[in-house]
Amino acid sequence: MSRVELINVSKNYGPLRVLNDVSLTIETGEVIAIIGRSGSGKSTLLRCLNGLEPIQSGTIMIDGVKVNDPDTDLRKLRQNVGIVFQSFNLFPHLSVSDNITLAPRLVLKQSPDQARKIAADVLARVGLADKIDAMPQQLSGGQQQRVAIARSLAMNPQLMLFDEVTSALDPELTGEVLRVLEGVAREGMTMILVTHEMGFARHFATRIVFMHEGKVWEQGPVAETLSHPQTAELKSFLDAVLN
Amino acid sequence: MIREFGTGDIVYLVFAARWTLALTALAFAGGAIVGLTLAVLRISPLAPLRFLASLYIQIVQGTPLLVWLFLFYFGLSIAGLPVNAWTAAALAYSIYGGAFLGEIWRGALIAVAPTQWEAGASLGLTYVQQMRHIIIPQAVRIATPPTIGFLVQLIKNTSLAATIGFVELTREGQLTSASTYKPFAVYITVACIYFLICFPLTQWSRRLEERFNVAR
């Protein structure tokens, strides 16, 4: 069973078709970099995977569970599918520790002590062990995003989605977040990243998915796809982002 | 017999102000219960609930408070349910306060970024858990200054309860004025007492608002 399977997925915003007959299969342990221009549907695709956005037709399966089925318990699904957003979306009224332990306590019913121990572990993994009692606004953008990744990791998900997680950061802060992502990738996590970081994609992704006009326009192993694009659209996109 | 307006009368007026404060407290408590319910219904995912809450708010905001006071005090008695001035006032002010607090708090709830709901949902929290742990705590900070502003309005509006014979600050002023025949001195004193209660609250609200704007 594949970790993620999209079959003929289409989605509209009103008259606008943002996903057009997308089919994609992702196996456990893969690191997928989704690239493409603004408006090509890549972020929407990601948000459909954990049910944040409904789809109009097609099927999305995660670990054999159909996401777009009214009978599916999305809350249960989301415990296994972490998502990290461009704008971090930390809870500003809660400390770093409470940001991370809230869901494990409420959803996974962990004891406060147990949850805090796990919070300390995941913070150590993102290199912020000393910030456990800080408030989000005391942290830099890069640190906030690392806390958001830690918050997701604390739920011990089977799949992690990253929606342009470095786009809101200064270049100097991007590096620290990418290093955390590298660490997560090395641990064998199945990851889907919508990204503009071609360097990161080149080194850590296993596969490139190029989206264009709501479709998976071209995909394949990273090195090959980036060095020998098959379509004119990918070629012109790569020319634009690499120069 | 007409007597002088003296220190004793001022002391009486100050004492009568505690009934103003007691009625304010009761009205605020009742209004808070109604208002919180309305605010939550107004942003509910279920359209009929949103409609009902909105209808309530439209009706109450479109009718005078004085009419609600009369309705409960005189109306219920004639309908065979005699109520005292306390009960009538408590009911009328809760209904009235609820409609205004409901709107203030709804505004605060929707002022919390939608991405906060998404972040909560993505972690597997239920709607109620998102509301309770993520949205309401942030909305409270946003809502505090306008809520205090409404409280000041409420304190002044409790004077309307004088019309159904509820002896609070204004009613006590009327009685004092009638027996001393010094309306000017009496009502100036009454006004001063209201001001001394309301002014610190207004200042507090302003300070909180400034702090909130800085924090943003």
Interface residues (C-beta under 8 A of the other chain):
Chain A: N50 L52 L74 R75 K76 R78 Q79 V81 G82 I83 F85 S87 N89 L90 F91 P92 H93 L102 A103 L106 V107 R151 S152 M155
Chain B: A113 T115 Q116 E118 A119 G120 A121 S122 L123 G124 L125 T126 Q129 H133 I134 P137 Q138 R141
